[in-house]
Amino acid sequence: MAKLPVSDDLLRRFDVPGPRYTSYPTADRFVEAFTEADYLAALAQRAASPLPQPLSVYVHIPFCEQLCYYCACNKIITKHKNRSPVYLEYLQRELDMHALHLGRRQAVSQLHLGGGTPTFLSDDELRQLMAMLRRAFDLVPGGEYSIEVDPRTVDESRLQALADMGFNRLSFGVQDFDPDVQKAVHRIQPAEQVFALVEASRRIGFESINVDLIYGLPKQTPQSFARTLAQVSELRPDRIALYGYAHLPERFKPQRRINSDEIPLGGDKVAMLSQALSALLDAGYDYIGMDHFALPNDSLAVAKRQGRLHRNFQGYSTQPDCDLIALGVSAIGRVGTTYSQNAKTLEEYYDLLDQGRLPIVRGLALTRDDLLRRAVIMAIMCQGQLQFEDVEAGWLLDFRSYFAPELERLQALAAEGLVAVDDKGLAVTAMGWFFVRGVAMVFDRYLQANTNRTRFSRIL
């Protein structure tokens, strides 16, 4: 991608609340009327299919030893390590129930452990978990097997243990290297520690290393964040996820510990985003879309260039569109034309499994319109372009008639140079990639009423 100047004015005007589109419809549309019976029906349909979709697995580990004040994830703060063996027992029950309905040893080419802090588990517990997963599924050679890592919980020997277990990708939560910012969000981890771990990870042979950053945190300034960006450019991870902090203390209790007076003003936050875009592009990273960057030789950047990019609940992916089995408290999965979510509290999760039930508490069966719009939105989010006749042939409709209001709304984005529209299709411009969520939002039927948008983080 060309190193384009993105004006502060453009960033400011298009920094509006909107979904991240790890799914469409988004999780706020899930309903409790979707029950375990609906999920079991989807599993049965998959089991009966002669050519089922590829399979991915996500496991949520909710435990963290310390509270990070910015966090909006579903987590349980505890120093009691005796809670994890119990959790593994219940994960085993959930796995056994899936195997009962799907059959054992289905091929899986993508596995992700998230949280919480997956490395809260000891090495022996992680080995136990991987053994459980391998009994239930066939983790095929060449797959993507990733784990989120809190740098404060690992050393080189633990990283080697993770590699020996079969993990080939790591994601380090960094957020910011500035000591004052780390103190303000209650996450102290010296830069030297992260540099040593990344260097060790490279020696061990992990295929891809990701680093998470957040801009807009308390006590951040454009000057301090510039120093963090310089350090990250020196660190040179294969991938970078750059998120904007959304301060929503009314929804997320940990954020109430943040002094709102220390949060950067809107102008400074825009300046941080602008300098991050410039710094990472200047450092040689390809812009993948939304908040993701990757080195040109990383598989994510290659997939972007070749038009093979996909998107799932973990973000951008090189893996083809697939079903996702989600395990653990609050985990969100996708099977066939359904989405489902597990119970959000440990008590309810355990209780449902004690009753011999899968812990599904809500979800959604997608309508034809949902599936159509999902196809359109994912084409925009991943390929950045859409040919009208392809949609018309696949869905037996007239695109310009069906999406007449949406095409009208696109004209404002076209006038800003963010998207090009003609009689044959639409394409996100190089500049428009920085605002791709905003382009996709045009086709989101559930966002027609502005009242819904306040549920989401800002798109930049």
C-alpha positions in Angstrom: 0.0 0.0 0.0 1.2 3.5 -0.8 2.2 5.6 2.2 -0.7 7.9 2.1 -1.2 11.0 4.2 -4.4 10.5 6.1 -5.6 13.9 7.2 -6.5 14.6 10.8 -9.8 16.1 9.6 -10.7 12.9 7.8 -9.8 10.7 10.8 -11.9 12.9 13.0 -15.0 13.0 10.8 -15.0 9.3 10.3 -14.1 8.2 13.8 -17.7 7.1 14.7 -19.0 4.1 16.7 -19.3 0.9 14.7 -18.9 -2.9 14.8 -15.6 -4.7 14.2 -17.4 -7.2 12.0 -15.8 -10.3 13.4 -19.2 -11.6 12.5 -22.4 -10.3 10.8 -24.9 -10.0 12.3 -22.8 -8.8 15.3 -23.0 -10.4 18.8 -25.3 -7.7 20.1 -28.0 -9.2 17.9 -27.9 -12.6 19.6 -31.1 -13.7 21.3 -31.9 -16.0 24.2 -34.6 -17.6 22.1 -31.7 -19.5 20.4 -31.2 -22.5 22.6 -29.1 -25.6 23.0 -31.6 -27.4 20.8 -30.9 -25.0 18.0 -27.2 -25.5 18.4 -27.5 -29.3 18.5 -29.5 -29.2 15.3 -26.7 -27.2 13.7 -24.1 -29.8 14.9 -26.3 -32.6 13.5 -26.6 -30.9 10.2 -22.8 -30.6 10.0 -22.3 -34.2 11.1 -24.6 -35.4 8.3 -23.0 -33.3 5.6 -20.9 -35.2 3.1 -18.7 -32.1 2.6 -18.7 -30.1 5.8 -16.9 -26.8 6.1 -13.4 -26.7 7.5 -13.3 -26.6 11.3 -11.6 -24.2 13.7 -11.5 -24.3 17.5 -11.4 -21.5 20.1 -10.9 -22.1 23.8 -11.5 -19.3 26.3 -9.4 -19.4 29.5 -10.9 -16.7 31.7 -8.4 -16.4 34.5 -6.0 -13.6 35.1 -3.8 -13.0 38.2 -4.0 -9.2 37.9 -6.6 -6.7 36.7 -5.7 -4.5 33.8 -7.9 -1.5 34.2 -8.6 -1.0 30.4 -9.8 -4.5 29.9 -13.2 -5.3 28.4 -12.7 -9.0 28.1 -14.6 -11.7 30.0 -12.2 -12.6 32.8 -11.9 -13.7 36.4 -9.2 -12.1 38.5 -7.7 -14.7 40.9 -4.4 -15.9 42.3 -5.9 -19.3 43.2 -4.3 -21.8 40.8 -6.6 -24.5 42.1 -9.4 -23.0 40.0 -7.9 -24.1 36.7 -8.0 -27.9 37.3 -11.7 -27.6 37.9 -12.2 -25.6 34.8 -10.3 -28.2 32.7 -12.6 -30.9 34.0 -15.6 -28.9 32.7 -13.9 -28.2 29.4 -13.4 -32.0 29.1 -17.2 -32.5 29.6 -17.9 -29.9 26.9 -15.4 -31.5 24.5 -17.0 -35.0 25.1 -20.4 -33.7 24.4 -19.2 -32.1 21.1 -17.5 -35.4 20.1 -20.8 -37.2 20.8 -22.6 -35.1 18.3 -19.9 -34.5 15.7 -17.8 -37.6 16.0 -14.2 -37.6 17.2 -11.1 -36.7 15.3 -12.5 -34.2 12.8 -9.8 -32.3 11.1 -8.9 -28.9 12.6 -6.5 -26.5 10.9 -6.9 -23.5 13.2 -6.8 -23.4 17.0 -6.7 -20.3 19.2 -6.4 -20.0 23.0 -7.6 -16.7 24.3 -8.8 -15.1 27.5 -8.3 -13.9 30.1 -4.8 -15.2 30.2 -4.3 -18.7 28.7 -0.8 -18.8 30.3 -2.4 -18.6 33.7 -2.5 -22.4 33.3 0.7 -24.2 34.2 2.7 -26.0 31.5 1.3 -29.4 32.7 -2.3 -28.0 32.5 -1.7 -26.6 29.1 -0.3 -30.1 28.0 -3.4 -31.7 29.5 -5.6 -29.3 27.5 -3.8 -29.9 24.3 -4.0 -33.7 24.9 -7.8 -33.3 25.4 -8.1 -31.3 22.2 -6.1 -33.9 20.2 -8.3 -36.7 21.5 -11.3 -34.8 20.2 -9.9 -33.4 17.0 -7.2 -34.1 14.5 -4.9 -31.0 14.5 -3.5 -31.3 11.0 0.1 -30.5 10.1 0.6 -27.0 8.7 -2.3 -25.5 10.7 -2.3 -22.3 12.7 -2.1 -23.0 16.4 -1.9 -19.8 18.4 -2.0 -18.7 22.0 -2.3 -15.3 23.7 0.6 -14.6 26.1 0.9 -12.2 28.9 4.6 -11.4 28.9 4.6 -11.3 32.7 3.7 -15.0 32.9 6.3 -16.6 30.7 10.1 -17.0 30.3 12.1 -18.7 27.6 11.6 -22.2 29.0 7.8 -21.7 29.0 8.0 -20.5 25.4 9.9 -23.6 24.5 7.3 -25.7 26.3 4.5 -24.0 24.2 6.3 -24.8 21.0 6.8 -28.4 22.1 3.0 -28.6 22.7 2.4 -27.6 19.1 1.8 -23.9 19.2 3.4 -22.1 16.3 2.0 -18.6 16.7 2.1 -16.2 19.7 0.3 -13.0 20.5 2.0 -10.8 23.2 -0.2 -8.2 25.0 2.0 -5.1 25.1 -0.4 -2.1 24.9 2.3 0.5 25.6 5.9 0.6 26.7 5.7 3.9 28.6 6.1 3.2 32.4 3.7 6.0 33.4 1.0 4.6 31.1 1.6 1.0 32.3 1.2 2.2 35.9 -2.0 4.1 35.1 -3.6 0.9 33.6 -2.1 -1.5 36.3 0.1 -3.5 33.8 3.8 -3.1 34.5 6.0 -5.0 32.1 9.4 -3.5 31.1 10.2 -3.2 27.5 13.4 -5.2 28.0 11.3 -8.1 29.1 9.2 -8.1 26.0 12.2 -7.7 23.7 13.9 -10.7 25.3 10.8 -12.8 24.9 10.3 -11.9 21.3 14.0 -12.7 20.6 13.6 -16.0 22.4 10.4 -16.8 20.4 12.3 -16.2 17.1 15.1 -18.5 18.2 12.6 -21.2 19.1 11.0 -21.0 15.7 7.5 -19.6 16.1 6.1 -18.9 12.7 4.4 -15.6 13.5 4.6 -13.2 16.5 1.9 -10.6 17.1 2.0 -7.6 19.4 -1.1 -5.8 20.6 -1.0 -2.0 21.1 -3.6 0.4 22.4 -3.8 4.1 21.8 -5.9 6.5 23.8 -4.9 5.1 27.2 -4.6 7.3 30.3 -1.4 9.3 30.5 -0.6 8.6 26.8 0.5 11.6 24.8 1.5 11.8 21.1 5.1 12.2 22.3 5.0 9.2 24.6 3.2 7.0 22.0 5.8 8.0 19.4 8.5 6.5 21.6 6.4 3.3 21.9 6.0 3.1 18.2 9.8 3.6 17.7 10.4 0.7 20.1 7.8 -1.5 18.4 9.5 -0.8 15.0 12.8 -1.9 16.5 11.1 -5.0 18.0 9.7 -5.8 14.6 7.0 -8.4 15.3 5.5 -10.1 12.3 2.1 -8.6 13.1 0.8 -5.7 15.0 -2.8 -5.2 16.2 -3.4 -1.5 17.0 -6.6 -0.8 18.9 -8.2 2.4 20.0 -9.1 2.4 23.7 -12.9 2.7 24.3 -13.6 4.2 27.7 -17.0 2.7 28.7 -16.9 2.5 32.5 -20.7 2.1 32.7 -20.3 -1.2 30.9 -16.9 -2.4 32.1 -16.3 -2.1 35.8 -12.5 -2.3 35.7 -12.4 0.9 33.7 -13.9 2.8 36.6 -10.5 2.6 38.2 -9.1 4.8 35.4 -8.9 8.5 36.1 -10.9 10.0 33.2 -9.0 13.2 33.5 -5.9 11.4 32.4 -7.4 10.0 29.2 -6.1 11.8 26.1 -8.4 14.3 24.5 -9.9 13.6 21.1 -7.3 15.7 19.2 -4.4 13.9 20.8 -6.0 10.5 20.2 -6.4 11.3 16.5 -2.8 12.5 16.4 -1.7 9.2 17.9 -3.6 7.2 15.3 -2.2 9.4 12.5 1.4 9.0 13.7 0.9 5.3 14.2 -0.3 4.8 10.6 2.7 6.8 9.3 5.3 5.1 11.6 4.2 1.6 10.9 4.0 2.1 7.1 7.4 3.8 7.2 8.7 0.8 9.1 7.8 -1.5 6.2 4.5 -2.9 7.5 1.6 -3.6 5.1 -1.7 -2.3 6.3 -4.1 -5.3 6.3 -7.3 -3.5 7.3 -8.9 -1.9 10.3 -6.3 -2.2 13.0 -4.0 -4.9 11.7 -0.5 -4.6 10.2 1.9 -7.3 9.0 5.3 -7.5 7.5 5.2 -8.2 3.7 6.4 -11.8 4.0 3.9 -12.7 6.8 1.2 -15.1 5.7 -1.5 -12.5 6.5 0.1 -9.9 4.2 0.5 -12.5 1.5 -3.2 -13.5 1.9 -4.2 -9.9 1.6 -2.2 -9.5 -1.7 -3.6 -12.7 -3.1 -7.2 -12.0 -2.2 -7.4 -14.9 0.3 -8.0 -12.9 3.4 -10.8 -14.1 5.7 -12.3 -12.8 8.9 -13.6 -14.6 12.0 -14.2 -14.0 15.7 -10.5 -13.6 16.3 -10.0 -11.1 13.5 -8.3 -11.4 10.1 -7.2 -14.9 9.2 -5.6 -16.8 6.3 -7.9 -19.7 6.9 -10.9 -20.2 4.6 -14.5 -19.6 5.8 -15.1 -22.3 8.4 -17.2 -23.5 11.2 -15.9 -22.6 14.7 -16.4 -24.7 17.8 -16.1 -22.4 20.8 -15.3 -23.9 24.2 -15.3 -22.4 27.6 -17.1 -19.7 29.5 -18.6 -16.9 27.2 -17.0 -18.3 24.1 -18.7 -17.5 20.8 -18.9 -20.1 18.0 -20.4 -20.5 14.5 -21.8 -23.7 13.0 -23.5 -23.7 9.7 -25.8 -20.7 9.5 -25.9 -20.2 13.2 -24.0 -18.3 15.9 -24.0 -19.3 19.5 -22.5 -18.1 22.8 -21.8 -20.0 26.0 -22.8 -18.8 29.5 -20.9 -15.7 30.6 -20.4 -16.6 34.2 -18.5 -19.5 35.5 -21.4 -20.5 37.9 -23.9 -20.8 35.0 -21.4 -22.5 32.7 -20.6 -25.2 35.4 -24.3 -25.6 36.3 -25.4 -26.3 32.7 -22.7 -28.8 32.2 -23.6 -30.5 35.5 -27.1 -30.9 34.1 -25.6 -32.7 31.1 -26.3 -29.7 28.8 -24.1 -27.8 26.5 -23.7 -24.3 28.0 -25.4 -22.4 25.1 -27.4 -19.4 26.5 -28.0 -17.3 23.3 -27.3 -17.1 19.6 -28.8 -16.5 16.3 -30.1 -18.4 13.3 -29.2 -16.3 10.3 -31.9 -15.3 7.8 -31.3 -15.2 4.0 -30.8 -11.4 4.2 -28.3 -11.9 7.1 -26.3 -14.3 5.0 -26.4 -12.1 1.9 -25.3 -9.0 3.8 -22.6 -11.1 5.6 -21.2 -12.1 2.2 -21.2 -8.4 1.1 -19.7 -7.1 4.3 -16.9 -9.8 4.5 -16.0 -9.1 0.8 -15.6 -5.5 1.7 -13.7 -6.2 4.9 -11.4 -8.8 3.4 -11.0 -8.2 -0.3 -12.0 -4.6 -0.4 -14.0 -5.0 -3.5 -17.3 -6.5 -4.8 -18.6 -7.3 -8.2 -22.4 -6.9 -8.5 -22.9 -9.7 -11.0 -21.1 -12.2 -8.7 -23.6 -11.4 -5.9 -26.5 -11.5 -8.4 -25.5 -14.9 -9.7 -25.0 -16.4 -6.3 -28.2 -14.9 -4.7 -30.5 -14.6 -7.7 -31.3 -10.9 -7.2 -30.7 -7.5 -8.7 -28.0 -5.9 -6.6 -28.7 -2.3 -7.6 -32.4 -2.7 -6.8 -31.9 -4.7 -3.5 -29.3 -2.4 -2.2 -30.5 0.9 -3.7 -30.5 2.8 -0.3 -27.0 1.5 0.4 -25.6 2.5 -2.9 -27.1 6.0 -2.4 -25.3 6.2 1.0 -22.0 5.1 -0.6 -22.0 8.3 -2.6 -20.9 10.3 0.4 -17.9 8.0 0.9 -17.1 8.0 -2.8 -17.0 11.8 -2.7 -14.4 11.6 0.0 -12.3 9.2 -2.1 -12.8 6.3 0.2 -14.6 4.0 -2.2 -15.1 3.8 -6.0 -18.5 2.8 -7.3 -19.5 2.1 -10.9 -22.1 0.0 -12.8 -20.1 -3.2 -12.2 -19.2 -3.0 -8.6 -17.4 -1.2 -5.8 -13.9 -1.1 -4.6 -12.4 0.3 -1.4 -9.6 2.8 -2.3 -6.1 2.7 -0.8 -7.2 5.6 1.4 -10.5 3.9 2.1 -8.8 0.8 3.7 -8.1 3.0 6.7 -11.9 3.4 7.1 -13.1 0.0 5.9 -15.4 -0.5 8.8 -17.2 2.6 7.8 -17.7 1.3 4.3 -19.0 -2.0 5.6 -21.4 -0.3 7.9 -23.3 1.0 4.9 -24.6 -2.5 4.3 -25.5 -3.3 8.0 -29.2 -3.4 8.2 -29.2 -3.3 12.0 -27.3 0.0 12.0 -30.0 2.0 10.2 -31.1 3.4 13.5 -28.4 5.5 15.0 -29.4 4.5 18.5 -27.7 1.1 18.0 -24.3 2.6 17.3 -23.5 3.6 20.9 -23.0 0.0 21.8 -19.8 -0.2 19.8 -16.3 1.2 20.0 -15.2 3.9 17.6 -14.1 2.6 14.3 -10.6 4.2 14.5 
